[in-house]
Amino acid sequence: MAKLNELLQSIQVLESWNEKDLDITGLAYNSRKVEPGQIFVCIKGFKTDGHTYILEAVSNGATAIIVEDYQEGWDDLPQFRVEDSRASLAALADAFYNHPSQAMKTVGITATNGKTSTSFMTNAILEEHGLKTGLIGTVVVKFGDYSEPTKLTTPESLDLHHYFAQMRDQNVSHVTMEVSSSALDLKRVGSVDFDIVTLNNISREHIDLHGSFEEYFNSKASLIREAKEDSWAILNLDDSYSASLIEETKAQILTFSVETGDGDLVCRNLDLSTGRAKFQVEIRKPLSVGTTTYEPTTFDIELSTPGYHSVYNSMVAIAVGLLNEIPFETIQKGLKAFGGVERRFEMVFEDDFKILDDHFANYGNINVTLSTLEQMSYEDLKLVYAIRGSRGVTVNRENAEAIAEWSSQLGLTEVIATLSDSHTTEKDQVTEEELDVFQDVMNEAGIRVLLYKELDEAIEHALSDVQKDDVVLLAGCQGMDPGAKIALEQLNKARPEMDEETLFKPLKNRVAGIL
Ligand SMILES: CC(=O)N[C@H]1[C@@H](OP(=O)(O)OP(=O)(O)OC[C@H]2O[C@@H](n3ccc(=O)[nH]c3=O)[C@H](O)[C@@H]2O)O[C@H](CO)[C@@H](O)[C@@H]1O[C@H](C)C(=O)N[C@@H](C)C(=O)N[C@H](CCC(=O)O)C(=O)O
């Protein structure tokens, strides 16, 4: 419960009508979810306009409204006009829950690729140190005993500040969260008190949402540009966009590099021969954080997650660890124990051949995945590729181009494509244009396409003639029943002789999680 007048102090009201002093029970941005005594914040959305749902909000008990345009016909209803409803929702939510993100160390992670893995790695280090942590991202929101699969990478501001409040109630001291470009654009992280922010890499993605690459970069960059003075920004000197922000923030800067050898932290002697990275981190000059001063030194790191991209993700996580004054040994242990995130180059089966599962979502991440595969040794690559339905021609062309660009390095002459990325009846339909653009790019690159309507048929084909030392990549095979479960069923059919116990643990665990 809060007083309306007090809550309004957190936003800039341009005009107001029918002001009253009210007790407010909460906030809502969806008329259907309004509960008695709440403020309804009207948002002009992409699909519809929240201002048109005031009647429903009021009949559900809204006692005040926040609007961007004056609404006629509400003579008794307190009405407050603001410049930007989304930013106001964030500020009001932060005030209503009494600034919960200020009660904990908050780490905001953005990048085009690796946000999820980086936040999981960071959380692993913080947990290894015995801290009470919270994690918010694409896969899950998790703190204490609470764990919920998520729909958005970054929740709507009201939900986000509510999570922080619940975390504060459970004495969470450190929260790591993924921050998407859409979230930055739509003010979902408004009024969040970040202590550490990072932008690790940026490549083409969501141009459809942002209009141009420049606008997309500006959205991402705002996390760094708007960071407060006493916070830290972790920037990657190997990425020119990330590095360009050094001069543009009030935050203290901690830089790192893997390739250029510059910065406060440098990755040295990288060994990727087994697919899983071993390297040393050099602290190049004294680094003072809180009560700790790290003198120049090097320490070893061994990752359990495969791939070159994991090195970059881990450099961010290591930096966050150091900024929280966590000892090297704890950082080492946390990273070694961390086994990876679902469907992020996940080794779901590893025996005489391997099955990898990857979300394969966009051009940038496909490049990362295929460049990691290129560093592995295998006989034949079987790519089971789920064409992305309802994502548009541009996304499908770019994804197909990424496959085509890597095909010769990977020895890829055939793609086992499927029109369905899931096993359920509720699927995104692949349009004719999306299929055509995929086939055109494959034809031009001289790659044969074996097209299956259903995902399980495609996986069955891939596994029917799999040989020793082959790699099967489940690429974008997501949905309610992800590829891993179908792969296990097909594997049982294709290899009846295979002893269940030889199945690699993650595949069994994944399937157990799905069933
Ligand atoms: C494009 C986009 O981001 N849309 C988000 C946006 O929806 P919107 O503005 O289009 O909302 P709308 O449907 O037009 O409705 C406008 C307003 O009317 C309200 N309304 C609507 C109907 C009704 O009956 N009553 C009512 O009050 C709605 O609650 C809303 O406040 O605001 C909604 C509420 O927060 C979000 O759920 C929705 O995310 C959609 C589901 C989504 O898919 N977003 C994706 C693109 C996204 O955000 N992805 C990023 C990751 C991608 C990245 O890296 O950028 C993420 O963070 O997950």
PDBQT file of the ligand as one rigid body, heavy atoms in Angstrom, charges set to zero:
ROOT
HETATM    1  C1  LIG A 601       7.384  -5.566 -29.503  1.00  0.00    +0.000 C 
HETATM    2  C2  LIG A 601       7.315  -5.663 -28.005  1.00  0.00    +0.000 C 
HETATM    3  O1  LIG A 601       8.321  -5.712 -27.347  1.00  0.00    +0.000 OA
HETATM    4  N1  LIG A 601       6.102  -5.695 -27.477  1.00  0.00    +0.000 N 
HETATM    5  C3  LIG A 601       5.930  -5.689 -26.041  1.00  0.00    +0.000 C 
HETATM    6  C4  LIG A 601       4.967  -4.604 -25.700  1.00  0.00    +0.000 C 
HETATM    7  O2  LIG A 601       3.782  -4.930 -26.309  1.00  0.00    +0.000 OA
HETATM    8  P1  LIG A 601       2.952  -3.827 -27.034  1.00  0.00    +0.000 P 
HETATM    9  O3  LIG A 601       3.456  -2.480 -26.702  1.00  0.00    +0.000 OA
HETATM   10  O4  LIG A 601       2.859  -4.195 -28.462  1.00  0.00    +0.000 OA
HETATM   11  O5  LIG A 601       1.549  -4.030 -26.328  1.00  0.00    +0.000 OA
HETATM   12  P2  LIG A 601       0.145  -4.018 -27.003  1.00  0.00    +0.000 P 
HETATM   13  O6  LIG A 601      -0.305  -5.413 -27.142  1.00  0.00    +0.000 OA
HETATM   14  O7  LIG A 601       0.136  -3.130 -28.197  1.00  0.00    +0.000 OA
HETATM   15  O8  LIG A 601      -0.730  -3.331 -25.851  1.00  0.00    +0.000 OA
HETATM   16  C5  LIG A 601      -0.540  -1.960 -25.467  1.00  0.00    +0.000 C 
HETATM   17  C6  LIG A 601      -0.973  -1.814 -24.035  1.00  0.00    +0.000 C 
HETATM   18  O9  LIG A 601      -2.365  -2.126 -23.940  1.00  0.00    +0.000 OA
HETATM   19  C7  LIG A 601      -2.559  -2.998 -22.870  1.00  0.00    +0.000 C 
HETATM   20  N2  LIG A 601      -3.767  -3.791 -23.089  1.00  0.00    +0.000 N 
HETATM   21  C8  LIG A 601      -3.889  -4.582 -24.182  1.00  0.00    +0.000 A 
HETATM   22  C9  LIG A 601      -5.032  -5.358 -24.347  1.00  0.00    +0.000 A 
HETATM   23  C10 LIG A 601      -6.059  -5.301 -23.388  1.00  0.00    +0.000 A 
HETATM   24  O10 LIG A 601      -7.096  -5.968 -23.462  1.00  0.00    +0.000 OA
HETATM   25  N3  LIG A 601      -5.892  -4.468 -22.318  1.00  0.00    +0.000 N 
HETATM   26  C11 LIG A 601      -4.772  -3.715 -22.152  1.00  0.00    +0.000 A 
HETATM   27  O11 LIG A 601      -4.669  -3.000 -21.171  1.00  0.00    +0.000 OA
HETATM   28  C12 LIG A 601      -1.296  -3.847 -22.836  1.00  0.00    +0.000 C 
HETATM   29  O12 LIG A 601      -1.110  -4.480 -21.583  1.00  0.00    +0.000 OA
HETATM   30  C13 LIG A 601      -0.236  -2.795 -23.108  1.00  0.00    +0.000 C 
HETATM   31  O13 LIG A 601       0.119  -2.138 -21.929  1.00  0.00    +0.000 OA
HETATM   32  O14 LIG A 601       4.758  -4.559 -24.297  1.00  0.00    +0.000 OA
HETATM   33  C14 LIG A 601       4.215  -5.801 -23.790  1.00  0.00    +0.000 C 
HETATM   34  C15 LIG A 601       4.012  -5.623 -22.308  1.00  0.00    +0.000 C 
HETATM   35  O15 LIG A 601       5.211  -5.413 -21.679  1.00  0.00    +0.000 OA
HETATM   36  C16 LIG A 601       5.180  -6.972 -24.066  1.00  0.00    +0.000 C 
HETATM   37  O16 LIG A 601       4.600  -8.180 -23.618  1.00  0.00    +0.000 OA
HETATM   38  C17 LIG A 601       5.412  -7.033 -25.556  1.00  0.00    +0.000 C 
HETATM   39  O17 LIG A 601       6.394  -7.997 -25.798  1.00  0.00    +0.000 OA
HETATM   40  C18 LIG A 601       6.094  -8.919 -26.836  1.00  0.00    +0.000 C 
HETATM   41  C19 LIG A 601       5.275 -10.076 -26.256  1.00  0.00    +0.000 C 
HETATM   42  C20 LIG A 601       7.381  -9.474 -27.413  1.00  0.00    +0.000 C 
HETATM   43  O18 LIG A 601       7.387 -10.502 -28.044  1.00  0.00    +0.000 OA
HETATM   44  N4  LIG A 601       8.465  -8.764 -27.272  1.00  0.00    +0.000 N 
HETATM   45  C21 LIG A 601       9.750  -9.197 -27.806  1.00  0.00    +0.000 C 
HETATM   46  C22 LIG A 601      10.027  -8.584 -29.166  1.00  0.00    +0.000 C 
HETATM   47  C23 LIG A 601      10.819  -8.758 -26.837  1.00  0.00    +0.000 C 
HETATM   48  O19 LIG A 601      10.662  -7.840 -26.062  1.00  0.00    +0.000 OA
HETATM   49  N5  LIG A 601      11.943  -9.441 -26.891  1.00  0.00    +0.000 N 
HETATM   50  C24 LIG A 601      13.102  -9.092 -26.096  1.00  0.00    +0.000 C 
HETATM   51  C25 LIG A 601      14.280  -9.910 -26.600  1.00  0.00    +0.000 C 
HETATM   52  C26 LIG A 601      14.662  -9.415 -27.957  1.00  0.00    +0.000 C 
HETATM   53  C27 LIG A 601      15.759  -8.386 -27.834  1.00  0.00    +0.000 C 
HETATM   54  O20 LIG A 601      16.913  -8.792 -27.606  1.00  0.00    +0.000 OA
HETATM   55  O21 LIG A 601      15.490  -7.187 -27.996  1.00  0.00    +0.000 OA
HETATM   56  C28 LIG A 601      12.884  -9.488 -24.631  1.00  0.00    +0.000 C 
HETATM   57  O22 LIG A 601      13.349  -8.760 -23.744  1.00  0.00    +0.000 OA
HETATM   58  O23 LIG A 601      12.284 -10.545 -24.405  1.00  0.00    +0.000 OA
ENDROOT
TORSDOF 0
